[in-house]
Amino acid sequence: MRYLLLSVTERIPEVTGEATPAAISEDSASDTAFDTRTVALISAGHFAHDSYPAFIGVLLPVLSRRLGIDLAAAGVLASGLRWTTLIQPLLGYWADRTDTRYWVIVAPTTTAALISLLGVAPNYVTVLVLLLMTGLSHAAFHPAAGAMVTRSAGTQWGKGMSFFMTGGELGRAVGPLYIASLLGAVGPQRTWIAFFPGLLASLIIYRRIGKENSLPLRHPPGDMRQALRSERRALAILGGAVILRSIPVVGIATFYPTLATNVGTTLLIAGLAVTIYEVGGTVGAFVGGILSDRYGRRRVLAVAVLGGVPLLIGALVTGPTVTGICLLALGAFAIFNANAVELVMVQEMLPDNRSAAVGVTYFVKTSGSIVAMIAVGALGELIGLREALLVGCVMAALSVPLIVALPETRRHRPHESHVST
């Protein structure tokens, strides 16, 4: 696979020191190399971290019955995880200007602890508070980790982000099956047992980046306001496309277990269906970033939506059958091609503020997710859950004209530099 050069990197020593011409000359070649170990470990941390928020879809029917809430209230509850993540652009701006390795190290443990307590939460308010706190952990992790990956990926940004997004998607694939199996084995009162993989992930990441002072984890930030002004049109167009595409993606991940159990499917099968959906998305997220390095970001985005929407509509119409679940996986493979590409595009638009760029992307995704959860839940009460999800698929198709209007961002970035943490 041939990758275009996105940046010519220079090495500047420790954050507390100044660069010398000799140091830059000696290490510039290593800065362009793909650091497989670091990218893999941060991606593994993304896997562990994102597996826990993925519990929500499976826990939602259990919590709804125990708390006595309807679909609209369940949608608000599920969106609680996302509200505090709206501060991600601010945290990303901060991450570009300080050492945030411990955000990446601690977040998997924090998220795991908070989500694992949902099964023993006594009431609606407590569940909502736990989800809001989880959102803060989520908001701290992604901007710092996403920028670390492209800085460890040398010139292969698409490939690095493919690994990172694959970790997250795989976590969201395994999470529903993990919690469904645990609920079947020990019941909702012992969901705290699910905490330990998150702790293990934090310990492993700490061994790699906690004490290492020579990894290119950040670089001197640029003028954020000037960058936003110069790219405001492209960012607005991409943001609209991201929000529209996220409606069926998040709606299905959140409400498919409820839809399936409403027609008589067991909770375990419903969780398995979401896992298969997320596995399809995992493969798609990995393939999409790599393809975009070769064929262009905009083209991959458009094909992802045009291919994914009809397949997801077919899956919803068919229902939780073998055919329907296969269509669900294929639809996820297609539409999740866009995940890594969106993150790379925003970082290419704001190359000197990459953590902030990741934060902006997740802010937009989160906004779309909140809209999707509340709107699908409320609309589901009015016209039926299946029909509400179908409306979400139609909304995603409206993102194609916006994608066509985007400028292609795959270009050389000769002014960029890397700095060690």
Number of C-alpha atoms within 10 A of each C-alpha: 6 8 16 14 17 22 21 18 24 24 26 24 21 15 17 7 9 9 14 11 10 9 14 17 11 11 15 17 14 13 23 22 15 20 19 13 11 19 24 16 22 26 27 23 29 29 26 28 33 26 29 28 24 26 24 25 26 28 23 20 22 17 21 17 10 12 14 11 15 14 22 19 16 24 25 18 25 27 25 22 27 27 21 20 27 20 17 31 23 17 25 28 22 17 26 24 17 14 15 22 20 16 19 28 25 21 27 30 22 21 28 26 21 22 24 25 20 24 18 14 17 11 12 17 11 14 23 19 16 20 26 22 21 26 25 22 25 26 28 25 28 26 31 30 26 29 28 25 29 26 29 26 24 24 23 24 30 30 28 30 29 31 28 29 29 28 27 23 30 25 28 29 29 24 29 31 25 21 27 22 16 16 20 11 10 11 13 21 14 16 18 17 15 18 20 13 16 24 20 15 23 23 16 16 22 18 12 15 20 15 10 11 13 15 20 24 24 29 24 16 20 16 10 14 8 11 15 15 10 12 13 13 13 20 21 14 18 23 24 17 27 26 22 25 31 27 27 28 27 23 27 28 23 28 27 25 27 23 22 20 17 12 10 10 15 13 22 20 16 25 30 22 27 30 25 22 27 29 23 26 31 29 22 28 31 28 24 30 33 27 20 26 23 15 12 17 27 23 16 24 28 22 16 24 25 16 18 27 25 15 23 28 23 18 23 21 13 15 19 23 13 12 13 20 23 20 24 29 27 24 27 29 27 27 31 31 32 29 27 29 31 25 25 31 26 24 25 22 21 24 24 24 28 31 31 30 31 29 33 26 26 26 24 24 27 25 21 24 28 25 21 27 29 21 20 31 26 21 19 20 14 12 10 14 22 21 16 21 29 22 16 25 27 17 17 24 19 15 23 18 12 18 25 14 12 18 14 15 17 21 13 14 16 11 11 17 23 25 21 21 22
